[in-house]
Amino acid sequence: MNDESWSSRKVVIVGAGAVGSIFAYALAQSGLADEIALRDANHELAMGQVLDLVHGQAFFPSVQIREARAADYADASLIVITAGVKQRPGESRLALLQRNVKIIHDIMDEIVLEKSQAVVLIVSNPVDILTYVAHQRSGWPRGRVIGSGTVLDSARFRHLLSQHCGVDVHNIHAYILGEHGDSEFAAWSMTNMAGMPIEQFCRTCLKCDDWQAARSKIAEAVKHSAYHIIDYKGATWFAVGLALTRIAAAILRNQHGVLTVSSVLEGEYGLSGVSLGIPCILSQKGVEKVLQVTLPPDEQEALAKSAAVLQEIIGQLESAGAS
Ligand SMILES: NC(=O)c1ccc[n+]([C@@H]2O[C@H](COP(=O)([O-])OP(=O)(O)OC[C@H]3O[C@@H](n4cnc5c(N)ncnc54)[C@H](O)[C@@H]3O)[C@@H](O)[C@H]2O)c1
């Protein structure tokens, strides 16, 4: 990519449904992008979202917002994929997954055909599987095809810790690692309050009678957060839109921020052939470095278990000839 195209900070969002449109809205407000282009298989939906957003232009920092065509992939800095389909009545998980894999394959083929130099960020679920599949399809370096991973889960974790411990969320460093899903886990060994390890904080805080039980409850609550929201309103979109804006900032502004995006592993943590949420340094190149944290044995085991869950699904896809 030359400097001129990079300076345009163009973001293409594929999938203009709830998550894609809220991300577009948050991104427009952030002032991070010069151009936001939305694409959806439902052209009328994309047009409706674009019109609704451009009417807010008087209140946003300067940004162009319009419908995208495949040609827009060519000079985009970042392509965010939120496209996906929902389960049909009676449809198996594998059949649903195969339909979503086909969508990701088709979109990646178009992106590659346009010789795009963008970073591709997968958001569609199951995000870790689709990130792996998208990376395989692209043939690109792994750092340029990444997933939103456990960035949202880690934000939920920090929120719950903040509520429980009475410490501002901005003073809490805490990560959820592994699958964005049921096998994810809280990396307590990496959790700290303003630099104070959580172990030390809990031993001196005296706020809860049984801090070990409180920790298990918090980690479980993170896992179930999405289910509660889905029960209440059908889907989640606000917090994920903000999490994506944070990821976009690290990439568009070359910030080298550390975020638990989903990245294909190449031997780190003794794992490969899988993509999952791990702390990574993010820059304009995408994942610049997968951080190799020394995890205690229980957390290393939890990570290996989470990887095994994902690898089993990848294996099923491969057997069905759909990976
Ligand atoms: N990773 C995360 O943290 C996270 C969080 C929330 C939601 N999600 C996922 O994001 C995805 C989108 O969720 P949503 O609530 O916006 O769903 P949605 O149904 O509102 O939007 C999906 C959109 O994708 C479009 N689409 C389908 N096939 C397409 C294609 N081939 N090309 C372009 N567009 C296509 C549909 O027309 C639809 O508008 C889902 O997979 C959801 O599970 C991920």
Ligand as a Chemical Component Dictionary entry (heavy atoms), coordinates in Angstrom:
data_LIG
# 
_chem_comp.id                   LIG 
_chem_comp.type                 NON-POLYMER 
_chem_comp.pdbx_formal_charge   0 
_chem_comp.three_letter_code    LIG 
# 
loop_
_chem_comp_atom.comp_id 
_chem_comp_atom.atom_id 
_chem_comp_atom.alt_atom_id 
_chem_comp_atom.type_symbol 
_chem_comp_atom.charge 
_chem_comp_atom.model_Cartn_x 
_chem_comp_atom.model_Cartn_y 
_chem_comp_atom.model_Cartn_z 
_chem_comp_atom.pdbx_ordinal 
LIG N1  N1  N 0  -17.415 -11.481 17.628 1  
LIG C1  C1  C 0  -18.239 -10.863 18.459 2  
LIG O1  O1  O 0  -17.819 -10.438 19.565 3  
LIG C2  C2  C 0  -19.673 -10.690 18.059 4  
LIG C3  C3  C 0  -20.589 -9.995  18.857 5  
LIG C4  C4  C 0  -21.893 -9.837  18.406 6  
LIG C5  C5  C 0  -22.297 -10.411 17.196 7  
LIG N2  N2  N 1  -21.394 -11.098 16.458 8  
LIG C6  C6  C 0  -21.734 -11.728 15.173 9  
LIG O2  O2  O 0  -21.789 -10.727 14.154 10 
LIG C7  C7  C 0  -22.589 -11.223 13.081 11 
LIG C8  C8  C 0  -23.592 -10.155 12.674 12 
LIG O3  O3  O 0  -24.567 -9.975  13.704 13 
LIG P1  P1  P 0  -25.814 -9.003  13.456 14 
LIG O4  O4  O 0  -26.568 -8.961  14.726 15 
LIG O5  O5  O -1 -25.348 -7.758  12.812 16 
LIG O6  O6  O 0  -26.633 -9.867  12.372 17 
LIG P2  P2  P 0  -27.630 -9.296  11.285 18 
LIG O7  O7  O 0  -28.449 -10.460 10.800 19 
LIG O8  O8  O 0  -28.325 -8.089  11.805 20 
LIG O9  O9  O 0  -26.650 -8.818  10.094 21 
LIG C9  C9  C 0  -25.961 -9.696  9.272  22 
LIG C10 C10 C 0  -25.994 -9.079  7.880  23 
LIG O10 O10 O 0  -25.165 -9.839  7.022  24 
LIG C11 C11 C 0  -25.716 -9.721  5.716  25 
LIG N3  N3  N 0  -25.154 -10.731 4.829  26 
LIG C12 C12 C 0  -25.399 -12.070 4.770  27 
LIG N4  N4  N 0  -24.654 -12.620 3.783  28 
LIG C13 C13 C 0  -23.894 -11.631 3.229  29 
LIG C14 C14 C 0  -22.937 -11.590 2.208  30 
LIG N5  N5  N 0  -22.576 -12.697 1.532  31 
LIG N6  N6  N 0  -22.389 -10.392 1.904  32 
LIG C15 C15 C 0  -22.741 -9.279  2.554  33 
LIG N7  N7  N 0  -23.665 -9.258  3.543  34 
LIG C16 C16 C 0  -24.225 -10.420 3.880  35 
LIG C17 C17 C 0  -27.206 -9.882  5.968  36 
LIG O11 O11 O 0  -27.974 -9.379  4.885  37 
LIG C18 C18 C 0  -27.393 -9.071  7.233  38 
LIG O12 O12 O 0  -27.761 -7.728  6.975  39 
LIG C19 C19 C 0  -23.227 -12.507 13.596 40 
LIG O13 O13 O 0  -22.482 -13.612 13.106 41 
LIG C20 C20 C 0  -23.087 -12.397 15.100 42 
LIG O14 O14 O 0  -23.113 -13.658 15.738 43 
LIG C21 C21 C 0  -20.104 -11.238 16.850 44 
# 
loop_
_chem_comp_bond.comp_id 
_chem_comp_bond.atom_id_1 
_chem_comp_bond.atom_id_2 
_chem_comp_bond.value_order 
_chem_comp_bond.pdbx_ordinal 
LIG N1  C1  SING 1  
LIG C1  O1  DOUB 2  
LIG C1  C2  SING 3  
LIG C2  C3  SING 4  
LIG C2  C21 DOUB 5  
LIG C3  C4  DOUB 6  
LIG C4  C5  SING 7  
LIG C5  N2  DOUB 8  
LIG N2  C6  SING 9  
LIG N2  C21 SING 10 
LIG C6  O2  SING 11 
LIG C6  C20 SING 12 
LIG O2  C7  SING 13 
LIG C7  C8  SING 14 
LIG C7  C19 SING 15 
LIG C8  O3  SING 16 
LIG O3  P1  SING 17 
LIG P1  O4  DOUB 18 
LIG P1  O5  SING 19 
LIG P1  O6  SING 20 
LIG O6  P2  SING 21 
LIG P2  O7  DOUB 22 
LIG P2  O8  SING 23 
LIG P2  O9  SING 24 
LIG O9  C9  SING 25 
LIG C9  C10 SING 26 
LIG C10 O10 SING 27 
LIG C10 C18 SING 28 
LIG O10 C11 SING 29 
LIG C11 N3  SING 30 
LIG C11 C17 SING 31 
LIG N3  C12 SING 32 
LIG N3  C16 SING 33 
LIG C12 N4  DOUB 34 
LIG N4  C13 SING 35 
LIG C13 C14 SING 36 
LIG C13 C16 DOUB 37 
LIG C14 N5  SING 38 
LIG C14 N6  DOUB 39 
LIG N6  C15 SING 40 
LIG C15 N7  DOUB 41 
LIG N7  C16 SING 42 
LIG C17 O11 SING 43 
LIG C17 C18 SING 44 
LIG C18 O12 SING 45 
LIG C19 O13 SING 46 
LIG C19 C20 SING 47 
LIG C20 O14 SING 48 
# 
